Amino acid sequence: MANNEELFKQIIAHAKEYGFIFPSSEIYDGLSAVYDYGQNGVELKNNIKQYWWKAMVQYHENIVGLDSAIFMHPTIWKASGHVDAFNDPLIDNKDSKKRYRADVLIEDHIQKIEDKIDKEIEKAKKRFNNFDETLYRQTNTRVVQYQAQVDDIRTRFAELMNNNDLAGLKALIEELGIVCPISGTRNWTDVRQFNLMFATKLGSVSDGADTIYLRPETAQGIFVNFLNIYKTGRMKLPFGIAQIGKAFRNEIVARQFIFRMREFEQMEMQFFVKPGEELKWFEYWKQTRLQWHKDLGIPAENYRFHDHEKLAHYANAATDIEFKFPFGFKELEGIHSRTNFDLSQHEKYSGKKLRYFDPEVNENYVPYVIETSIGVDRMFLAVFSHAFTEETLEDGSTRTVLRLPAKLAPYKVAVLPLVKKDGLPEIGQEVFDMLKKDFMVQYEDKDAIGRRYRRQDAIGTPFCVTIDNQTKEDNTVTVRERDTMAQYRLPIADLTVELMKKLR
């Protein structure tokens, strides 16, 4: 069994080998923390976006969509607070010359202690089962001690972040004995803030061009279009506006493959509610979004809530849905009660009234907002890493299979003529043409059938349809299922209906 670091390397290699994700500009030695999605990756990514869009827009009569521009008026980012407050606390190691996020160094240290807690708990379970009471008590004592350390560090860490105490962050790093992963030393610089927005110029002449920013989030495009959608859509509270789009952050410490990138894609929904009802809706969306993840069939123990101890400047409640990635539990989706901060700020800076008229109370007011925000790329990594499986079969051979949820798989069906002769390719092409109207289908007739099955397993195709000599006699084909490798025969005429039943 590979350890988590080795497993993650295998996942990254698999993603490239099978056409899911490539380093961007690879023939020019690549570009750090930027990736391209290959032929299979773009299908999986599109399926994730479609799954989200259906759940948020198609299945809700009071949520509509939007596609706002990446370039936006620069005052928007002043109003939102991004110009003044969208920063990361950075620290350098003087010996390795490497730069790190101070908060991430502390979070990683906490994670290491939590890993020790998990190991001690496993030991405690074994010692309890073996009736070794003395060692069991000793192990439990260590668990309590480690947990007390975690609680103490988290409390102090949250206070430092809330107070923007950069000197205190450095002091905590030194007190915890955190070393540079490269040099192994504790020779740290002071902590300082670094703004994450990319600036560029808009205009034909550089001297007269305006400085604008690549958007660091998609939410502001929704807020500045609130009035347009409210009026043209004749919307009534509560209602939501959903958007999928690219965002850009100048991450100095981009890492962990596609988990943290400089160019990424977000799926965000802003849900506008009556003031005073925001916490009720916060709880609603918190549970609704967690259920959306669970509906993919990934075990519930891979998810957990992490309530924020440090709230963003705009929030009165916030939580993360964390997923158990190969490198530990990390944020997958955020649910935030943003109060009326954003609309109020844009009222102030634009001079335009961004208010809702409530006929029930005959009053205009600024709505409160509940936000759900998930990174497409992080969702891709969560699904992909959980699906990656290496297993030993009964005959002693091994296979690598992506056990992707069927609704997300790049291809639903592969059509495979047993041999490339005797009229089987022609029948296979007819079956392909029939199925492609309803499914993403791949046709393949090169190599032995076993090798083709393995390739389809590796890209996560749920079903393979094999055309053989019996097909010519009775118009039936062999259907092979990815997860169980079970095989059975079906009439060609029944294929579409039967596959639809199984895929749904």
C-alpha positions in Angstrom: 0.0 0.0 0.0 1.5 3.3 -1.1 1.7 6.1 1.5 -0.3 9.3 0.9 2.6 11.1 -0.7 3.3 8.3 -3.1 -0.4 7.9 -3.8 -0.7 11.5 -4.7 2.2 11.3 -7.1 0.6 8.3 -8.8 -2.7 10.2 -9.1 -0.9 13.1 -10.8 1.0 10.8 -13.1 -2.3 9.0 -14.0 -4.0 12.3 -14.8 -1.3 13.1 -17.3 -0.9 9.6 -18.8 -4.6 9.2 -19.6 -5.3 12.7 -20.9 -6.9 14.4 -18.0 -4.5 17.1 -17.0 -1.3 18.4 -18.5 1.2 21.0 -17.2 0.5 24.2 -19.2 3.0 25.2 -21.8 4.9 22.0 -21.2 7.0 22.1 -24.3 8.4 25.4 -23.0 9.2 23.8 -19.6 5.7 24.7 -18.2 4.3 27.5 -16.1 4.2 27.1 -12.4 0.7 26.3 -10.9 -1.0 26.5 -14.3 -2.6 23.4 -15.9 -4.5 22.4 -19.1 -7.3 19.9 -19.1 -6.9 17.2 -21.7 -9.5 15.3 -23.8 -10.8 13.3 -20.9 -10.2 16.0 -18.3 -12.4 18.5 -20.1 -15.3 16.0 -20.2 -15.0 15.2 -16.5 -14.8 18.9 -15.7 -17.8 19.8 -17.9 -19.8 17.0 -16.2 -19.0 18.4 -12.8 -20.2 21.8 -13.9 -23.3 20.4 -15.4 -24.0 18.4 -12.2 -23.7 21.6 -10.2 -25.7 23.7 -12.6 -28.6 21.3 -12.6 -28.7 21.1 -8.8 -28.5 24.8 -8.3 -30.4 26.3 -11.3 -32.5 23.7 -13.1 -33.9 22.1 -9.9 -34.6 25.5 -8.2 -37.3 27.8 -9.6 -36.0 30.7 -7.6 -32.3 30.5 -8.8 -31.2 31.8 -12.2 -27.8 31.9 -13.9 -25.4 34.6 -15.0 -22.2 34.9 -17.0 -20.4 38.1 -16.1 -17.3 39.5 -17.6 -13.8 38.8 -16.3 -12.8 42.5 -16.8 -14.7 44.7 -14.4 -14.6 48.4 -13.3 -11.6 48.8 -10.9 -13.8 50.6 -8.4 -15.7 47.3 -7.8 -12.6 45.9 -6.2 -12.2 48.9 -4.0 -15.8 48.6 -2.9 -15.5 44.9 -2.2 -12.4 45.4 -0.1 -10.1 43.4 -2.3 -7.7 46.3 -3.1 -7.0 47.0 0.6 -7.6 43.6 2.3 -7.1 40.8 -0.2 -3.8 39.7 1.2 -1.9 36.6 2.3 0.7 36.7 5.1 4.0 35.7 3.6 7.3 34.7 5.3 10.7 33.7 3.8 13.3 31.4 4.9 16.7 33.1 4.7 18.6 30.0 4.1 16.5 28.3 1.4 15.3 31.6 -0.1 11.9 29.9 -0.3 8.6 31.8 0.4 5.7 30.4 2.3 2.3 31.5 3.6 2.6 31.9 7.3 -0.9 30.7 7.9 -0.4 27.6 5.9 2.8 26.7 7.8 0.8 26.9 11.0 -2.1 24.9 9.6 0.3 22.2 8.3 1.8 22.0 11.8 -1.7 21.5 13.3 -2.4 18.8 10.7 0.7 16.9 11.8 -0.5 16.9 15.4 -4.0 15.8 14.2 -2.4 12.9 12.3 -0.7 11.9 15.5 -4.1 11.9 17.2 -5.5 9.7 14.5 -2.7 7.2 15.0 -3.0 7.2 18.7 -6.8 6.6 18.5 -6.1 3.6 16.2 -3.6 2.3 18.8 -6.1 2.8 21.6 -8.7 0.8 19.7 -6.3 -2.1 19.3 -5.2 -2.0 22.9 -8.8 -1.9 24.1 -9.6 -4.9 22.0 -6.6 -6.7 23.4 -7.7 -5.8 27.0 -4.4 -4.0 27.6 -5.8 -1.5 30.1 -2.6 0.2 31.1 -1.4 0.9 27.6 -4.9 1.9 26.6 -5.0 4.6 29.3 -1.5 5.8 28.3 -2.6 6.1 24.7 -5.8 8.0 25.7 -3.7 10.4 27.8 -1.6 11.2 24.8 -4.7 11.8 22.7 -6.0 14.3 25.3 -2.6 16.0 25.4 -2.3 16.3 21.6 -5.9 17.6 21.4 -5.2 20.2 24.0 -2.2 21.4 21.9 -4.4 21.7 18.8 -7.1 23.6 20.6 -4.6 26.0 22.1 -2.8 26.6 18.8 -6.1 27.1 16.9 -7.4 29.6 19.5 -4.2 31.7 19.4 -3.9 31.4 15.6 -7.5 32.6 15.1 -6.9 35.6 17.4 -3.7 36.6 15.5 -5.4 36.3 12.1 -8.4 38.3 13.3 -6.1 41.0 14.6 -3.9 40.9 11.5 -1.0 40.5 14.0 1.9 39.7 11.6 4.6 39.9 14.4 2.5 37.5 16.5 2.3 35.0 13.6 6.1 35.0 13.3 6.4 34.5 17.0 4.0 31.6 16.9 5.9 29.9 14.1 9.1 30.3 16.1 7.5 29.0 19.3 6.1 25.9 17.6 9.6 25.2 16.1 8.3 25.1 12.5 11.2 24.6 10.1 11.6 25.3 6.4 10.8 22.0 4.5 13.8 22.7 2.2 16.6 24.0 4.5 15.3 22.5 7.8 16.2 25.7 9.5 14.1 28.3 11.5 15.8 31.3 10.0 12.7 33.3 9.2 12.1 36.8 7.9 9.3 39.0 9.3 5.8 38.2 8.1 4.3 40.8 5.6 1.2 41.0 3.5 1.0 40.4 -0.2 -2.0 41.4 -2.4 -3.2 38.5 -4.5 -4.8 40.4 -7.4 -3.3 40.4 -10.9 -3.2 44.0 -12.3 -3.3 44.7 -16.0 -3.9 47.7 -18.4 -7.1 48.4 -20.4 -6.6 50.8 -23.3 -4.7 51.1 -26.6 -1.9 53.3 -25.3 0.0 52.3 -22.2 0.4 55.8 -20.9 -3.3 56.5 -21.0 -4.5 53.1 -20.1 -6.5 52.4 -17.0 -5.3 49.8 -14.4 -7.8 47.1 -14.0 -7.7 43.7 -12.3 -8.3 40.1 -13.3 -11.2 39.2 -11.0 -10.1 37.2 -8.0 -13.6 35.8 -7.5 -16.8 35.6 -9.5 -19.2 36.8 -6.7 -18.8 40.6 -7.4 -20.1 40.1 -10.9 -23.3 38.8 -9.3 -23.6 41.7 -6.9 -23.2 44.4 -9.5 -25.9 42.7 -11.6 -28.3 42.3 -8.7 -30.6 45.1 -9.9 -30.6 43.9 -13.5 -31.6 40.4 -12.7 -34.1 41.4 -9.9 -36.0 43.7 -12.3 -35.8 41.8 -15.6 -36.5 38.4 -14.0 -39.2 39.8 -11.7 -37.6 38.0 -8.9 -39.0 37.7 -5.4 -37.1 37.1 -2.2 -35.6 34.6 -1.4 -33.9 34.1 -4.8 -30.4 33.2 -6.0 -28.0 34.0 -8.8 -25.5 31.3 -9.9 -22.4 31.6 -12.0 -19.5 29.4 -13.2 -16.4 31.3 -14.3 -12.7 31.8 -14.2 -10.9 33.7 -11.4 -7.3 34.6 -10.9 -5.1 34.9 -7.9 -1.4 35.6 -7.8 -0.7 32.7 -5.4 2.9 32.9 -4.3 2.8 29.5 -2.7 0.7 27.6 -5.2 1.0 23.8 -4.6 -0.6 20.4 -4.4 -1.3 20.0 -8.1 -4.6 21.6 -9.1 -5.7 22.2 -5.5 -4.3 25.8 -5.5 -3.7 27.5 -8.8 -3.3 30.9 -10.2 -6.0 30.5 -12.8 -9.0 28.5 -11.7 -12.7 28.1 -12.1 -15.4 28.7 -9.5 -19.1 27.7 -9.1 -20.7 30.3 -7.0 -24.3 31.0 -6.0 -25.4 34.1 -4.1 -28.8 33.6 -2.4 -30.6 36.9 -1.4 -32.8 36.8 1.6 -34.8 39.1 4.0 -32.6 40.6 6.8 -33.0 38.5 9.9 -33.5 35.3 8.0 -29.9 34.8 6.9 -28.9 32.3 9.6 -31.9 30.1 8.9 -30.9 30.0 5.2 -27.2 29.6 6.1 -28.1 26.3 7.9 -30.3 25.3 5.0 -27.6 25.7 2.4 -25.0 24.2 4.7 -26.9 20.9 4.8 -28.1 21.1 1.2 -24.6 21.5 -0.2 -23.2 18.7 1.9 -26.0 16.4 0.6 -25.1 17.3 -3.0 -21.6 15.9 -2.4 -22.8 12.8 -0.6 -25.2 12.1 -3.5 -22.2 11.2 -5.7 -21.8 8.1 -3.6 -18.5 9.0 -2.0 -18.6 7.8 1.7 -19.7 10.4 4.2 -16.5 10.0 6.3 -14.6 11.8 3.6 -16.5 15.1 4.4 -16.6 17.3 7.4 -17.6 20.8 8.3 -15.1 23.3 9.6 -16.6 26.4 11.1 -14.5 29.5 10.7 -12.9 30.9 13.8 -11.7 33.9 11.8 -14.7 35.5 9.9 -14.1 37.5 6.7 -14.9 41.2 7.0 -18.2 40.7 5.3 -19.5 37.6 7.2 -21.5 36.8 10.3 -21.3 33.1 9.8 -19.1 30.8 7.7 -18.2 27.2 7.3 -16.2 25.0 5.0 -17.0 21.6 3.7 -13.7 19.9 3.9 -12.8 16.8 1.9 -10.2 14.1 2.8 -7.7 14.6 0.0 -4.6 12.4 -0.1 -2.8 15.2 1.7 -5.4 15.5 4.4 -8.7 17.3 5.1 -8.8 20.6 3.1 -11.4 23.1 2.1 -13.6 22.0 -0.8 -16.6 24.4 -0.6 -17.4 27.4 1.4 -20.8 28.5 2.7 -20.9 32.1 4.0 -23.5 34.5 5.4 -22.2 37.7 3.8 -24.8 40.0 5.5 -25.6 43.0 3.3 -22.0 44.1 3.1 -21.5 43.7 -0.7 -24.7 45.4 -1.9 -24.2 48.2 0.7 -20.7 48.8 -0.4 -21.6 48.9 -4.1 -24.4 51.3 -3.2 -21.9 53.5 -1.5 -19.3 53.5 -4.2 -21.6 53.6 -7.3 -24.3 56.0 -5.9 -26.9 53.6 -7.2 -29.7 52.1 -5.0 -29.3 48.3 -4.9 -32.5 47.5 -2.9 -35.4 45.2 -2.9 -39.0 46.4 -2.6 -40.9 44.1 -0.2 -44.6 44.4 -0.9 -45.4 42.5 2.3 -44.0 45.3 4.5 -44.2 48.1 1.9 -40.5 48.8 2.4 -37.2 49.0 0.4 -34.2 47.4 2.0 -30.8 45.9 1.1 -31.1 42.1 1.1 -28.7 39.8 3.1 -26.8 37.2 1.2 -25.9 33.5 1.7 -23.0 32.4 -0.6 -22.1 28.9 -1.7 -18.7 28.8 -3.4 -16.9 25.7 -4.7 -13.8 25.4 -6.9 -14.3 23.3 -10.1 -10.7 22.3 -10.0 -10.8 21.2 -6.3 -14.0 19.3 -7.0 -12.2 17.6 -9.9 -9.3 16.7 -7.7 -11.6 15.4 -4.9 -13.6 13.1 -7.3 -10.5 12.0 -9.2 -8.3 11.2 -6.2 -11.1 9.2 -4.5 -11.9 7.3 -7.7 -8.3 6.3 -8.3 -7.9 2.6 -7.3 -5.3 0.0 -7.8 -6.5 -3.5 -7.1 -5.2 -7.1 -7.3 -7.5 -9.5 -9.1 -8.2 -13.2 -8.3 -5.7 -14.3 -11.0 -3.0 -12.3 -9.4 -2.9 -9.6 -12.0 -3.5 -5.9 -11.2 -5.6 -3.2 -12.7 -5.9 0.5 -12.3 -9.4 1.8 -12.4 -11.1 5.1 -11.9 -14.3 4.4 -10.0 -15.8 7.7 -11.1 -19.5 8.3 -10.3 -21.2 7.3 -13.6 -22.9 10.7 -14.0 -19.4 12.4 -14.1 -17.5 9.8 -16.1 -16.0 11.4 -19.3 -17.4 8.6 -21.5 -20.4 6.5 -20.4 -19.8 3.7 -23.0 -17.0 2.2 -25.0 -17.9 0.2 -28.2 -15.3 -2.5 -28.8 -15.3 -4.9 -31.8 -13.7 -8.1 -30.7 -11.5 -8.3 -33.8 -10.8 -5.8 -36.6 -12.3 -8.1 -39.3 -15.3 -10.3 -40.2 -17.7 -7.4 -40.4 -17.4 -6.7 -36.7 -16.1 -3.1 -37.1 -19.0 -2.2 -39.3 -21.5 -3.4 -36.7 -19.5 -1.7 -34.0 -19.7 1.6 -36.0 -23.5 1.2 -36.3 -23.8 0.6 -32.5 -21.6 3.7 -31.9 -23.7 5.9 -34.1 -26.8 4.7 -32.3 -25.5 5.3 -28.8 -23.8 8.6 -29.5 -27.1 10.4 -29.7 -27.7 9.8 -26.0 -24.2 9.2 -24.5 -20.6 10.3 -24.8 -19.2 7.1 -26.5 -15.7 6.0 -27.4 -15.0 3.6 -30.2 -11.9 1.5 -30.1 -10.7 -1.4 -32.2 -6.9 -1.5 -31.6 -5.1 -4.1 -29.4 -6.4 -7.2 -27.6 -9.8 -6.8 -25.9 -8.3 -7.2 -22.5 -5.9 -4.3 -23.0 -8.8 -2.2 -24.3 -10.9 -3.1 -21.2 -7.9 -1.9 -19.0 -7.7 1.4 -20.9 -11.4 2.1 -20.4 -11.1 1.1 -16.7 -8.2 3.7 -16.4 -10.3 6.6 -17.7 -13.4 5.5 -15.7 -15.8 4.3 -18.5 -18.7 2.6 -16.7 -19.7 0.2 -19.5 -18.0 -1.5 -22.4 -20.0 -3.0 -25.3 -18.2 -5.8 -27.1 -19.2 -6.8 -30.7 -18.3 -10.5 -31.4 -19.3 -13.3 -33.8 -22.5 -14.1 -31.9 -23.6 -10.5 -32.6 -23.9 -11.4 -36.3 -26.1 -14.4 -35.4 -28.6 -12.9 -32.9 -27.9 -9.1 -32.7 -26.8 -9.3 -29.1 -23.6 -7.8 -27.6 -21.6 -8.4 -24.4 -21.9 -5.6 -21.8 -19.1 -5.4 -19.3 -19.4 -3.3 -16.1 -16.3 -1.4 -14.9 -16.6 -1.8 -11.2 -17.5 -5.5 -11.0 -16.2 -6.6 -14.4 -19.5 -8.6 -14.7 -20.5 -9.5 -18.2 -23.9 -10.2 -19.7 -25.5 -10.1 -23.1 -28.2 -7.7 -24.3 -30.0 -7.2 -27.6 -28.6 -4.2 -29.5 -32.2 -2.8 -29.7 -32.4 -2.7 -25.9 -28.9 -1.1 -25.3 -30.0 2.5 -25.0 -32.8 2.0 -22.6 -30.9 -0.5 -20.4 -27.8 1.7 -20.2 -29.9 4.8 -19.4 -31.5 2.8 -16.5 -28.1 1.9 -15.1 -26.5 5.3 -15.6 -29.4 7.0 -13.7 
